[in-house]
Amino acid sequence: MDISKRVKNLVRMYNTHDPIRIAKLKGIEVEYYDLGEIKGFYKKILGNKFIGLNDTIGEFSILVSSGHELGHDVLHSTKQIQLMKDYVLLPKDNVIEIQANKFVAELLLYEGANYDYILKSGTELDKKILKMLIDLKNTNIS
């Protein structure tokens, strides 16, 4: 699975690298909730796709979470993977989560994307997340 190539094709198809906009253009319903410690989730129920985002986290974190959940839709929406995610307790460092993180890194750091404002005036958490995304972008994950 070439995640970088999948992202490039997606960006070309929708003419944006904004994950929320892409999700909506793909017909995925995006909703905001107070999810406590959970940053977001992706669900596919009877063919209907949903991304739930935590409305209590910052703007950059919402962008990252939405891209991660979009990654699950693009990379992991088969019935077998959905069943596995629903019925098996998966650790955060499993291949599915790593691939979704690589997807969001490729998407948000797509050609020409600039997040200097995060480095200059973002929260410490936002800076940490951005640095992690940069590291992921430069890592070969399939």
C-alpha positions, 0 to 999 in steps of 0.5 A, spaced: 500 500 500 503 506 497 500 511 502 503 517 499 500 515 492 493 514 495 494 521 498 496 524 491 490 521 488 485 524 493 488 531 493 488 531 485 481 528 485 478 533 490 483 539 489 484 540 496 488 537 502 483 539 507 481 532 510 474 535 513 472 538 506 475 531 502 470 527 507 464 531 506 465 531 498 466 523 499 459 523 502 462 522 509 457 525 514 462 529 519 459 531 526 462 534 532 461 532 539 464 532 546 468 526 546 472 526 553 478 523 552 477 521 545 479 525 539 475 522 533 472 516 530 470 513 524 464 508 523 461 505 517 454 503 518 449 500 513 453 503 507 453 510 511 460 513 513 461 518 519 466 521 522 465 524 529 470 529 532 471 532 539 469 539 539 473 540 545 480 540 542 483 545 538 483 547 531 489 544 529 488 537 533 481 537 529 484 537 523 489 532 525 484 527 528 479 528 521 485 526 517 486 520 521 479 518 521 479 520 513 485 515 513 481 509 516 476 511 510 481 511 505 485 505 507 481 501 512 474 501 510 473 493 508 468 489 512 473 485 515 477 491 518 471 494 520 469 488 524 476 487 527 476 494 529 469 493 532 470 487 536 477 486 537 481 491 542 486 494 538 493 497 541 494 504 539 501 502 536 498 497 531 499 497 523 492 500 522 493 506 526 500 507 524 497 507 517 492 512 518 497 516 522 502 516 516 496 518 511 494 524 515 502 526 515 502 525 508 495 529 507 496 535 511 504 536 509 502 535 502 506 539 497 506 547 499 502 546 506 505 551 511 504 550 518 509 555 520 504 559 524 503 552 529 511 553 530 510 560 532 504 561 536 501 554 537 500 550 543 506 546 545 501 540 544 500 542 537 508 543 536 509 536 538 503 533 533 506 537 528 513 535 529 511 528 529 507 528 523 513 531 519 517 525 522 512 520 519 512 524 513 519 522 512 518 515 514 517 509 509 510 506 512 506 501 507 
